[in-house]
Amino acid sequence: MTCVVTKLGDQQWRGHFYGVWQQVPFSYEVTFRGPVEKLTGNAVIDGAEYAWTGMMGGNETSGWFKGAFGGDRYIGHFDLKRKKNHGKRGSDR
């Protein structure tokens, strides 16, 4: 899974998550809020409601984004690391 994070304003963010899960491509956006140490968000994805928490840290070369989610359909977690050669800036923190 890949996520491109965009800072929208004062403690407001948008994550564009995309990839392939069980051989099915996916792409969705989640808006979230809070300081990077304590992010929260809600989303409706394919008709299912989800709530999640997360945190971001690191720097421009070794950043990370961790989170957990639960909802009507699935529960899970993710632990993403910044790509070394990401081509464009993946986070506007």
Buried (B, 14 or more C-beta within 10 A) or exposed (E): EEBBBBEEEEEEBBBBBEEEEEEEEEEEBBEBBBEBEEBEBBBEBEEEEBEBBBBBEBEEEEBEBBBEBBBEEEEEEBEBEBEEEEEEEBBEB
